[in-house]
Amino acid sequence: EPEVTQTPSHQVTQMGQEVILRCVPISNHLYFYWYRQILGQKVEFLVSFYNNEISEKSEIFDDQFSVERPDGSNFTLKIRSTKLEDSAMYFCASSVRGDHNSPLHFGNGTRLTVT
Amino acid sequence: TQLLEQSPQFLSIQEGENLTVYCNSSSVFSSLQWYRQEPGEGPVLLVTVVTGGEVKKLKRLTFQFGDARKDSSLHITAAQPGDTGLYLCAGADSGAGSYQLTFGKGTKLSVIP
């Protein structure tokens, strides 16, 4: 069964550095998402992306975050100047359609540790 | 801000027992989704309930959506060790061309052989 793949599985970075988290969504999916989960807390929506532009974003998704689909297969999340509080598990997800009956398929996440 | 409260937060039961976990909100959602998450992995969708009062069954798991579409329950019959995991509910909000999920904190279930 096709799946969403994320790399790296674990990224350690120093405060103030830029990181790029990579995702390969399922090939026939058109909608892409990033969620994050801080340790011990709930999974939180960051951003949704369709047709090469952001559809929706949450309050968390401020100017230090950006997303891009640089080619036909990858979907990336860039954090420009990381802060300690950015340490979290970041999940990429994709769906065929944008309506709520179209299930989200999540990747296994990238654990980001900011020191 | 929409919130989903899940209860109990932790549940430890013996194999063969039945259990129910709850997901409650003061907000109405377009749909309610239940996920299961294993350590080190992403959430995996179990079911989506859309219509108020809807009941869906997945083998020994029964999901119900409240009439007012604000709450949901998951009932497991004759729990097995393989059911151990974190169960998350998530409410879907349809936005402008896509949707976002509001997750609860989850119920961590341990089924003891």
Boltz contact constraints between the chains, C-beta under 6 A:
constraints:
  - contact:
      token1: [A, 31]
      token2: [B, 98]
      max_distance: 6.0
  - contact:
      token1: [A, 42]
      token2: [B, 103]
      max_distance: 6.0
  - contact:
      token1: [A, 42]
      token2: [B, 105]
      max_distance: 6.0
  - contact:
      token1: [A, 43]
      token2: [B, 103]
      max_distance: 6.0
  - contact:
      token1: [A, 45]
      token2: [B, 100]
      max_distance: 6.0
  - contact:
      token1: [A, 48]
      token2: [B, 98]
      max_distance: 6.0
  - contact:
      token1: [A, 50]
      token2: [B, 98]
      max_distance: 6.0
  - contact:
      token1: [A, 55]
      token2: [B, 97]
      max_distance: 6.0
  - contact:
      token1: [A, 55]
      token2: [B, 98]
      max_distance: 6.0
  - contact:
      token1: [A, 56]
      token2: [B, 95]
      max_distance: 6.0
  - contact:
      token1: [A, 56]
      token2: [B, 98]
      max_distance: 6.0
  - contact:
      token1: [A, 56]
      token2: [B, 100]
      max_distance: 6.0
  - contact:
      token1: [A, 91]
      token2: [B, 42]
      max_distance: 6.0
  - contact:
      token1: [A, 98]
      token2: [B, 97]
      max_distance: 6.0
  - contact:
      token1: [A, 98]
      token2: [B, 98]
      max_distance: 6.0
  - contact:
      token1: [A, 100]
      token2: [B, 30]
      max_distance: 6.0
  - contact:
      token1: [A, 100]
      token2: [B, 31]
      max_distance: 6.0
  - contact:
      token1: [A, 100]
      token2: [B, 92]
      max_distance: 6.0
  - contact:
      token1: [A, 100]
      token2: [B, 94]
      max_distance: 6.0
  - contact:
      token1: [A, 100]
      token2: [B, 99]
      max_distance: 6.0
  - contact:
      token1: [A, 103]
      token2: [B, 45]
      max_distance: 6.0
  - contact:
      token1: [A, 106]
      token2: [B, 42]
      max_distance: 6.0
  - contact:
      token1: [A, 106]
      token2: [B, 43]
      max_distance: 6.0
  - contact:
      token1: [A, 107]
      token2: [B, 42]
      max_distance: 6.0
  - contact:
      token1: [A, 108]
      token2: [B, 41]
      max_distance: 6.0
  - contact:
      token1: [A, 108]
      token2: [B, 42]
      max_distance: 6.0
  - contact:
      token1: [A, 109]
      token2: [B, 42]
      max_distance: 6.0
